[in-house]
């Protein structure tokens, strides 16, 4: 698993877990996360992959502001992935933090 790819997936899942969202809405929410560097349109292949993995589902909904929108919603499997990945990332962070603190004590 590539770290950035994995982080991007979990951030998308976490956003969708809050509430169902359409693709552009997700992109706007994630623009504020600087390390992701998400460009317009880049989210759609990721959403397609997450749907293929059955971590999310999609449905169409009418919009009062224009054409209908495709919304994405998390599944139970997606919630399981969040928990699993959180354990991995948390463990990695604690290990790196421990190494850095050990090195700082030598400075």
N, C-alpha and C positions, 0 to 999 in steps of 0.2 A: 504494500500500500504506500503510495506516495503521500508524504505528509501534507502538502498543500491541497492536493486533490481530496484527501480524506477530511481535512479541515473544512473545505468548501462544502462537501457533502453534509457534514454534521451541522454546519451553520444553516444550510438550507433546511434540513430536517427540523432544526430547532425553531426556525422562523415559522415553518408550516405547522409545527405543533401548537403554536400560540393560536392560530386560526388559519383557515383555508385562505390561500392567496393566489392571484394570477401572476404570470411570469414577470411582467414589467413591474408590478408592485413589489415583488421579491427583489428585483434588481435595485430598485430605489432604496429599499430597506438596507440592502447590503453594501451600498456605495459608501456608507459611513464606516465600514470596516477596512482600514487602510491596507492591511497585509494581504487581502484577497485580490485586489486589483481587478475587479470584475468589470468587464466591458459589456456594453449593450449587445444583447443577442447571445452572449457566451453561456447564459444560464440554461437556454433551451435544450441543448444536447445533454446537459447534466440532468435536467428534469426528466428527459426521455429515458436516460439510463436508470435513474432512481425508480421510475415507474416500471421499467422492465424487471428490475430487481424485486418489485412489489413492496418497496419501502414507502411509496406514495401511490395515490390514485388520482385521476383527473376527471373533471366533469365540466360541461359547458353551462354558463349562466348568462342570462340577458343582462345588459348594462343600460342604465338610463343615460349614460354619457357617450354612447356610440355602439359599435358592434359588440356582439356577445363575447365573453371572455372565457378562457379555459382556466379553471381553478384547480389547484393542487391541494390535496389533503393527506395527512400522514396516516399510515396504517399501523396496526399492532407490530408488524415486523419492523417498520421504521422506528417505532419507539424502542424496540429491543436493540436495534442497531445503535441508537443514541446512547443507551445505557452501557452497551458493550464498548463502544468507542471512547466514552467518557472515562471508563476505567483505564483503558490503554493510555490516553492522553494525560490523565492525571498522574499515572505512574511514571510516564516519561518526564513530565514537568518536575515531579518530586526528585527524580534521579538527577536531572540537570541542575536543579536548584541546589541539591546536596553537593555536587561537584563544584559548582561556582562558590558556594559558601566555604568549602574546604580550601579552595584556592585563595579566596579573599583573606582568609585568616593568615596566610603566608605572606601577604603583602605587607 
